[in-house]
Each structure stands twice: as C-alpha cells, then as structure tokens.
Amino acid sequence: VDIRDVRGGDSSSGSSGGGRTEPSSYEMTFNDCNVLAGHYYRVILEEESGKIPEGLKPAQRAPAERAARESAQKGKDQWLDQCSGLVGTAYQRSWLTCAMKSSSVKGFTGCVTGESAETE
C-alpha cells in the first residue's frame, strides 16, 4: 500500500439530505495508523493462511504458518511507516471507515488510496 500522495480531499460529505454529522475529512492521528495497521495485519494473515494447503503435517504446517505471520507483520510495519507520514494531515474519513470494513488486501488498499469506496 502506498499512500504518500493521499492527502486532503474535497470537503463534501457525500451524504444525502444536506445535513452533515461529521466532516468527510479530518486530521489523521497516530492512533488511526495503529488501528488500521492491526486490521491490515489480520487481513493479510487471513489471506496468507488461506493459501496453506489442508492436510499438511504439523512439521510442514508450522513453517507455513510462521511465514504467513511474518508476511502479515511485514505488511503491518510497511503500513505504519507510510501512515506515519500522514499523521496531522487531512484525510477522508470515509476512506478510513472503508479500510476498517475491508476483508481483503485489495479492498484495504483501494480504500486507503481512495480508489475504491466499496468493501467486499
């Protein structure tokens, strides 16, 4: 996920009815980065774990599970590194909500870059 160029956005809420209960963009916090990183870790881990074939013997399964956890940790660390550059900048709240609802790496990436407002 590369979000270095995702800063700001329009100020419209995108909601119907004219009323707005919360702004569509707000200042990204380090806590946001941590929460998103935890979710991203779980999404990667689930995808990587799903690639491990059923029926593996424990001696084969253990290294595969370890590799899945390492991959998820690497993705989480990369996300935190990139996200820390956004702390204190304006960010679309809807993108954050979308990312937290995503259940795939592709969905998460689309949400945090603003390329997709949909979740799977």
Salt bridges, closest charged atoms under 4 A:
ASP2 OD2 - ARG4 NH2 2.39
GLU22 OE2 - ARG93 NE 3.41
GLU48 OE2 - LYS51 NZ 3.06
GLU65 OE2 - ARG61 NH1 3.78
